[in-house]
Amino acid sequence: MGPHGISPDGSNGLGVETAPARGFSVASARKKSVAEEPVTSVLTGGEVPIFNRELTADEEVLAALGYKPEFKREFSLWTTFCVSFAVLGLLPSFAATLYYGMGYAGTPGMVWGWLIAMVFIQCVAMGMAELCSSMPTSGGLYYASAVLAPPGYGPFAAWITGWSNWLGQVTGAPSVDYALAAMILAAASINNPDYTPLPWHTWLLTTLIMLIHGVISSMPTKWIANFNSYGSTFNIVGLIVVIIMIPAGTNRELQGYPRFTPSSEVWGDIYNSTDFPAGIAILMSFVAVIWTMSGYDAPFHLSEECSNANIASPRAIVLTSAVGGVFGWFLQLVVAYTVIDIPSVISSDLGQPWAAYLLQVMPQNTALAILALTIICAFSMGQGCMVAASRVTFAHTQTPVNAVWFNTVIGILMTLLIFGGTVAIGAIFSIAAVAAFVAFTIPIFIRVFFVGNRFRPGPWNLGRWSIPIGTMACAFVLLMVPVLCFPALTGSDLDPATMNWTALVYGAPMLGSLIWWCVSARKWFKGPKVNIEHAMLGREGNVLEGEDSGGSSAHSFSKEVGDAKAADLA
């Protein structure tokens, strides 16, 4: 029997037809039953969601997944793309991670290194989009891992995915807001050379920005959608303006340099600031690409607020990754062809490589104008990160507002790493990259190596390319996770101040979650559970009622879905 659905003739594959139960109207009053939706669900083929009113097409899909609507569907393909593109924030993301992209391997890591990384990142995005089409819930990756895992392993897969995804999401806003604060203070230092930003200045400003983003993210959904639409439009316009302004306004010739660095140097001269071979240094520079491109999962978490979600949301995922990859590469080219002195950019007293680079190649007023554009874009990006993270945390809290402020407090506590120095706070970027990549890939890995051709695709799918693309995505992540934990220095040069603390700061909470699982959680955590009433086909009068807890796709429910049923893909 196929998973979670009813055959086109209206039966559950066993010849048992759907029927109303206890006075409720089964959604089969429409032309097709909710259980006929092309989705992969915690509900098995013998369970049919029921509702006391006629459902819209999007509600049918959500009901087939076992959930009743909690959000207004006020996001379209465009506004969903806007949120994810705001989270991507190419211009501020590039500015925030220039230290890694340029500092580890120089311009070759920025140009052809970006292209290599983007091929595999696009594979991850397409694999995720296929899952989103089959399971368009705000639980997202957490839900997908639980449903696709082999019998008995669903709760464990959901537990690990949920923790890693949450760690990646909750570090998004503080890392962006820290970079934003650093840029604002760098601009102040440029205008007043006597001013030197101190760590506590940066922390206080970062905290203020976090609180502002918390307020905005607590507003009604429609307001948030409009804010992100305007912010994303400004991000796109700002990015294009900067890509044009830098080559048009550079003053390299006035400094005695050619207008652009020769291609042979840009593509061939590796500036290796690590103690590793050049090839490893190129891979280490991928942290900038991975962190910059990690926002394309936002449409998955917003799918319960999106119209035509099982098509629009996966399209938004792929569109975000593709558009971001192309425009990001253009920005990389512009900077790689105009930078003059990489060491002075990386070690500038301004404490912000993007600001130092702009002063190096542009007149001061032009540099400040571009920095101001970047600051505005970064503010929009930070707010988008806060919204996306709140939708992930919402799966474990009672209301979206609670989720927003829980994440805000956690984010402010994380920014205390500022007082540990540049390397310590820098770990927040690689933590986000590793955590996000692990969470993105777990359900793809399960789908490729455990489910295979038994996967039930949604209307947006990769067809025969699904397995090869998923395999490429998994191989890339398995390679990159340890590389992202490498320190730049080795041997006697390595000390606490230069150590890459990613393995500890990411590994410690993940190890804690594993210990929690072994000691306690495995006894009570069952993974995603439905919150909609549904009938067991062939069992007259057996109506199971989901608990109305005000939650969404990962909330507490009265009906526990057994592991075997959750993974029933045969």
N, C-alpha and C positions, 0 to 999 in steps of 0.2 A: 504494500500500500504506500502511496506517495505521502510525503509529510504534510501534515497540517491542513489538508484540503479535502474538497469533495470533487468527485469527477464531474465532467460537464453535464451528465444526465441528472444531476441533483442528488446522487447517492454518495455515500462515504467510501465507495470502493468495495463495500461488502453487500451492496444491494439494499441498504437501509436508507430510506428517504428522510429528508429533513422534515421536522414538524414543530409546530408551536408547543411551548411548554408553560404551564401555569399562567396562562392568560397573556403572556408576553408575545409580541410579534417577532417572529424570526425574520431576519433581514432578507430572507428569500422572497419576501413580498415584492422586492424589486426583481428585475429581470434575472439577476444572478445573486446567489447567496454570498454572504461575506466569506464563507469558507471556501469559495471558489477563487478567491483572490490569489494572484501569483506571488505569494509571500512565503517566507520561511518563518515559522511561528513556534512558540512554546506549546501552542495547542496542537493536539494530534488530529488525525483524520476523523476520529470518533467524537470530536467536540465541536459544537457549533455555537459561536457567540450569538446572544439574543439581545434585543433592544426594544424598548416600548415605543419607538417612533421610526419613521423611515429615515435612512441614513444617506448622507451625501457620498459621493465616490471616495473622497479622502477618508471619511469616517468608516466606510466599509473596509478599506485596507487596514486602518488602525484597529478596528474591531476584530478583524481576522487575526491580528497579532495578539489579541487578548486585552486590548486597552480601550477605554472610552476617552473621548476628547477632553483635554484639560485646558488647551490654549485656543485662542481665536486664530484662524488661519489667515493672517494678514500679510504674510510674506509671499512674494512671487519669485519666479526664477531670478529676476533682476535684483530684487531687494535681498534675497538670500545670497546671491553672488556678491552684493555690496558688503554684506556683513563679513563674508569670508575674505574678500579682498581687503577690507579694512583690517581684519586680523592679520592677513598676510603683510600688509603695509610695506611694500617693497622699498620705498625710499627710506623710511625710518629704520626698517629692519637692516638694510644695507649699512646705514650709518652706525647702527648699534653693534654690528658684527664685523666692521671693517678691520678691526684688530686681528681677527682670526683669518678672514679671507685673504687679506693682503699680507699680514704679518707672518703667517706660517710658511707660505710658498711664493710670495710675490705675485707679479702679474700673471704668470702662467696658471697658477691656481685659480685666478679670477676669471680667465677667459675659457681655456679648454677644460679646466677643472670643473667649472660651472656646467658646461655642456654635458660632460660625462655624468655628473651627479644628477642632472635633470632628467636624463633618459630613465634612470632607475626610480627616481622620485615620481615620475609620471606613471610608472608601472604600479607603484604603491597606491597612487591616487585612483587609478582605474580599477584596481582590485577592490578598494574601499567603495568606490561608486557602485560597483556591481552588488556589493553587500547591502548598501543603502537602498538600492532599488527593491531588493528582496525583503528588507526589514526596515522600513522608514519610521523609526521610533527615536525619541530623544535619548533613550538609553544607548543607542548607537552601537559602538564596538563592544560594549559590555554585553548587550543583548545578543549580538551576533556570535560572540565566543561561546556563550552558554548554549545556544540552540545548535550550533554546528559541532560542538565537542562530542567525542565518542561517549556512549552510555556510561554513566557514572562519573564522568569528568566535567560535566557542564558547569556545576557550581564552582569548581576550582578554576576553570578557565575564565569564568566571569569574574571571580575574585581577583585574580592576577591582572586581568585586562582592566578592570575597573580602577584598581589602585594605581597602575602605571598611567592610565589615561588621566586620572584625576591629578596626579603629580605633574604631568605635562601641562595640563590646562591651568592649574593653580599657579604655576610659575610664569605663565605668559604675561599677565598684566604687570606684576612687579618687575619683571625684566625689562619690559618696554618702558614702564614709567621711570625706572632707574636711568635708562639711557636718555629718556626725555629730560629728566632733571639735570643730567650731566651736560646735555646740549644747551639747556637754558643758562646754566652757570658758566659754561664756556663762552656763550655769547656775552654774558656780563663781564667776563674776564677780558674779552677782546675790546669791549668798549671802555673798560677801566683796567689798564694793565697793572695797577697797584693791587687789584683784588685777586686773591688766590682762594678758590673754593676749598673748603675743609670737609671731611667726611660727614660731620654732623649737619652741615648745610645741605649736602646732597640727600641725606636721609630725611630731613624735615621736609624738603621740597617733594621728594618722592612720596612721602606719606600724605601730604596735602593733595597731590594729584590722584593718589589711590582713593582718597575719600571723595573727591569730586566725581571720579568714575563710578564709585559705588552709588552715589545719588542719582546719576544719570541712568544707570542700569536698573534702578528700582522703579523707574517710570513705567507707564502703560506700554504694552507691546507695540502699539501703533506709533507712539512717540519714538521709541527706540529704533523701530524700522526706519522712520523718516530721518532720524539723526544719523544713522549709519549710512543711509542712502546719500545724504549730503556729504558726509565725511569721506565715503568711498569715492564719490565724484571728485572731491578735492584731492584725494590721494592720487587718482589717475591723472588729473590735470597737473598737479604738482610734479609728479614723476616725469611726465612728458616735458614740462617746462625746464626741469633741471637737466634732462638728457640733452636738450637743445642749448641751454644757457652755458653749460660748461665748455663744450668745444667752441662755441661762438665767442665767449667772453674771456677765455684763458689768456693770461699775460705771460705765458712761457717765453714768447719771442722777445719781450722786453727784458727778460732775465738772461737772454743770450742762448736760449735753447730753441730747437726747432718747434714748430707749432704742436706737433705730435711726435711721440716716441716711435722710432722705427719698429715695424712689425716683428722683425727678427728678435728684438730685445723683449717686446711685450709677450710674445708667444714662447720664447726660448730661454730667457734668463731667469732661472729659478732663484728667488731670494729665500734661502732656507735658514730660518731663524731657530730651527729645532736641532736637537742632537741626533735626529733620525735621518735615514737616507731620504733623498729627494722624493722618491715615490711615496713614502709614508707621509712626508710633509704635505704633499698634495692631498692625500686622503684626509689628513688632519684638518686641512683648510675647508673640507666639506661641511664642518660644523656650521659655517656661515650660511651655506646653501640650505642645509637641512633645517636649521632654525628659521631662516627666512621663509622657507616654503612649507612650514608646518601648520599653516592656518586653513588648509583646504578641507579639513574635517568638519569645519563649522556647519556646513549645510546638513550634515548627518544629524547633529545635535539639535538643529532647528527644524527638522523634518516634520514634527508635529504641529508646527506653526506655518507650514508652507502649503500652498494650494498645489494640487496635482503632484504630491510629494514624491511618489515612487518614480517619477520621470524628471521633475524639475530639480530635486535635490541632488541626484547623481550627476545631472548635467552641470549643476553649479560647482560640484566638486572638481570635475574634470576641467571645466572652463577656468576655474580659479588657478589650478595648477599649470595649465597650458599658457594662459595669458601671463601669469606671474613669471613663469620660466622664461618666456620670450622677452618681456620688458625688463626683467631682472638682468638678463644677459646683456641687453643694450646698455644698461647702466654700468655694468661691470666693464664693458668695452670702453666707455667714455672715460671712466676713472683710470683704467689701466693704461690708456694711451696718453694721459695727461699728467700723471703723478711724476714728480721730479725726484724726490728723495724719500724712499720708503722708511728707512730707520728714523728720520726726524718726524715723520707722520706718526709712527707707532709710539715713539717715546716723548711726544710733545708735552710740555708743561701744562698745556690746556687740559690734559686728561681726557680728551675726546678726539680720537683719530680723524673723524669726519670733519670736525671744525678745523683741525690742523691741516688737513689736505686742502680744504677750500681756501684757506689763507695762503697756502703754498702756490696755488695755481690761478687764483682770481684776485682782482682788486678787493680791498677790504670791504667796501660797501656792497659789492656784488656778492662776496662771500657771506656777509651777514644776511642778505636778502634770501639766499638759498638756504642758509641755516634756519631762518625764520619759517620758510616753507616746510622744511623738514620737521620742525618743532610742531607745527600745526597738524601735519600728517601723523606724527607720532602720537599726538593727543587722541586723534580719531582711532588710531590703531589700538591704543591701550584700552579705550572704551569698548571696541569690538572684542578684544580679548576677554574683558570682564564679562560681557554678555555671553560669549561662547562657553566660558568656564562655569558660569552660573547655571547654564542648562545641563551641564554634566553633573554638577553638585546637586541640582534640583532632584535628580534621581534618588538622592539619599536624604533629602530634607522635606519639610512639609510645604513650603511655598517658595516661589522664585526669589522673593525679596530676602528671605532667610538665607538662601543660597548665595546671593550677591554679597551679603555682609559677612557671612562666614568666610568666603573667599577673600574678602577685603582684609579681614583681620589676619588670616594666614599669610597673605601677601605682604602685609606690613611687617610681620615678624620675620619673614624671609629676607627683607631688605636690611635687616640688622647685620647681614654679611658684609655690608658696606664698611663696617668698622674693622673687618678682618683684612682689608686691603683689596687691591685691584684683582688679584688672582682669585681670592675667595668669592667676591661678588660675581666674578666672571663665570664661576661654575654654574650659576643659575641659568646661563644660556645653554651650556652643554647638557645640563640636567633636563631642561625642557626638550632638547633634541632627542636625547636617548629615551626619555619616558614616552614621548609622543610616538617615536618610531616603534618601540616595543609594543605599545597598545595598538597602533595601526596594523601591525603585522601579525599579531597572534591569531585573529579570526581569519586572515588571509591564509596563513600557514595551515590552520585546521581545515579550511575549505579545500586547499590544494592537495594536501597529503593524507587527509583522513576522510573527506567527503567525496571528493572527485566528481565524477559524472552524476552522482546522486543529488547534487545541489539543485535546488529549485530556484531558477533565476527569476528576477522581476522583469518588467518590460524594458528596462535599460540593462543590457548585459553584453559581455565580450564574446559570446559564442564560443567557437573552437579555440579562440586565443586566450580564453580565461586561464587555463592551466599554465601555459608558457609564461604569460605575463605575471601571474601570481608567483611562479617559481623564481623569476628574475627579481621580483620585489623582495622575496624572502632571503635570497642569496645576498643581496645588497645590504640588507639590515643585519644579517648575521656577521658580515664583514665589518660594518661600520660601528656597531655598538662598542666593541672593545677598543677600536681606534679612537673613538671620541673620548675615551677615558685616559688616553696617553698624556703624560705631562710633556711640555716642550723640551725640558732639560732632563738629562739622565746622569747617573753616576754621582760623583762627589758634588756636582753643581746643583743637584736636586735637594731642596730643603723645604720646610713647611710653607715658606712664602711663595715658592714657585711650583708647588705640588698641584696637580689637577685633582681637585676634591670631588669630582663628579661621581666616581665610584662609591665614595663614602656617603655623600649627601643623597644620592639616588638609591644606592644599595642598602643603606641602613633602614629607611622606611619600608623598602620592599622586603628585606629580610624580616623586619618586624611583622609585616603582613603575613609572611609565610609561617612564622612562629605562631602568630595568632590563629592562623588557619589550622595548624596541627593541634594546638592546644584546645581550641574552643570552636572556632567558626565553622569547621567541617561538620559539627554536630547540629547546627541550626541554620546555616546559610544555604539556601537552595537555589540561588540565582534569581533571574527574572520570574515574577509571578503575576498573574493576570489580575486586572481590577474591573473586569466586566463579567456580568452574568453570562453563563454559557451552558448549553444542554449537552449531555452525553448521548450521542446518537445510539439508538437501539436499547436505551435504558429508560423506559417510560417514567416520567415524573422526576427524573434525576436532574435537578437544576442546581448548579453550583454558583453561589453568589460571591462576587468579588467585593472586597471591603472598600467602601467609599472613604478613602483616607486623604483625598485631595492631592494625591500624588500622581506620578506618571509612570513611565515604563520600567522603573526598578523599585517601586514602592512596596510597602507591606500589604499583603493581601491574605484573605482567608483561605483561598484555594492554593495549596502547594502543588506545583507541577513536578512530578517525579523525574528523576534524572533520565530514566529510560525513555519516557515520553518526550522530554525536552530534546532528546537527541534522536528521535525516531525519524530517520531519513531513509529508511528502507522501503 
